[in-house]
Amino acid sequence: QLQLLESGGGLVQPGGSLRLSCAASRFILDFYAIGWFRQAPGTERAGVSCISSSDGSTSYVDSVRGRFTISKDNARNAVYLQMNSLKPEDTAVYYCAARMRGVWNMCDPDPLSFGAWGQGTQVTVSS
């Protein structure tokens, strides 16, 4: 089944941490780069982080680099996004997806290159 499932969102105070999980089949994780994206109200969906399936290389948008960490656990068929030092501007619905267009095992910041979107998980950073 080509669909991913996100979990782990919630309400957290500024400076706090959350870990998001993206569950997917082993097939998807072995062959496709997995990206995390977010969408705040009134904005377009944008890339946050990505992990390649070819060599495990990772990428981050500048605004989260040094605070967020993406990782993959093949034994649990999951990709994680550890989010530390959260800020109110991190508030958004977070989605994971698999790269379905172009070089499918490499990362790309463009959401249009991705498919098999999950339903998303809400992250709210507020005091």
PETAZI-V457175 format. One record per residue. N is the residue number from 1. PSI is psi in radians with two decimals (* if undefined). NEAR is the number of other ideal C-beta (glycine too) atoms within 10 Angstrom. D_CENTER is the distance of its C-alpha to the mean C-alpha in whole Angstrom. Layout:
N;PSI;NEAR;D_CENTER
N;PSI;NEAR;D_CENTER
This chain:
1;2.18;9;19
2;1.27;13;16
3;2.47;15;14
4;2.77;25;11
5;2.07;14;11
6;2.66;23;9
7;2.93;14;11
8;-0.06;16;11
9;3.02;18;12
10;-2.95;13;15
11;2.27;12;17
12;2.61;18;18
13;2.70;10;20
14;2.38;13;20
15;-0.16;11;19
16;-3.06;14;18
17;2.66;11;15
18;2.67;21;12
19;2.07;13;10
20;2.54;24;8
21;2.53;17;8
22;1.91;29;7
23;2.36;17;11
24;2.87;24;12
25;2.76;15;16
26;-0.60;10;17
27;-0.84;12;18
28;-0.80;21;14
29;-0.55;23;13
30;-0.52;12;16
31;-0.37;14;17
32;2.46;23;13
33;2.48;26;11
34;2.27;26;7
35;2.62;27;5
36;2.36;25;2
37;2.86;23;5
38;2.70;23;8
39;2.04;15;11
40;2.76;14;14
41;2.30;7;18
42;0.11;5;20
43;2.89;9;17
44;2.70;8;15
45;2.34;18;12
46;2.63;15;10
47;2.48;20;8
48;-0.87;25;6
49;2.82;26;6
50;2.60;26;7
51;2.26;22;9
52;2.59;19;12
53;-0.18;20;14
54;-0.79;12;17
55;0.11;9;18
56;0.16;9;14
57;2.64;12;14
58;2.76;15;11
59;2.70;18;11
60;2.56;18;10
61;2.62;16;11
62;-0.63;6;15
63;-0.28;13;14
64;-0.14;21;12
65;2.31;11;13
66;-0.24;10;15
67;-0.60;15;14
68;2.60;22;10
69;2.22;16;10
70;2.48;23;8
71;2.87;14;10
72;2.39;18;11
73;1.76;11;14
74;-0.55;10;16
75;-0.53;6;19
76;0.06;11;16
77;0.90;16;14
78;2.66;19;11
79;2.38;28;8
80;2.67;19;7
81;1.81;26;6
82;2.15;15;10
83;2.00;26;10
84;2.86;14;14
85;0.84;13;17
86;2.55;22;15
87;2.75;13;17
88;-0.56;11;18
89;-0.10;10;16
90;-0.11;22;13
91;2.18;17;14
92;2.99;22;12
93;2.25;18;10
94;2.34;23;7
95;2.61;23;6
96;2.71;30;4
97;2.84;27;7
98;2.47;27;10
99;2.09;24;12
100;-0.20;14;15
101;2.55;11;17
102;-2.49;13;19
103;1.66;12;18
104;-0.31;17;16
105;0.12;14;15
106;2.71;17;15
107;2.73;21;12
108;2.33;18;12
109;-0.16;15;11
110;2.05;12;13
111;-0.43;17;11
112;-0.27;10;15
113;-0.07;21;14
114;2.73;26;12
115;-2.93;16;13
116;0.73;18;13
117;2.48;17;11
118;-3.04;18;10
119;-0.28;11;12
120;2.76;17;10
121;2.32;22;10
122;2.28;12;12
123;2.15;22;12
124;2.14;15;15
125;1.92;20;17
126;2.58;10;21
127;*;8;24
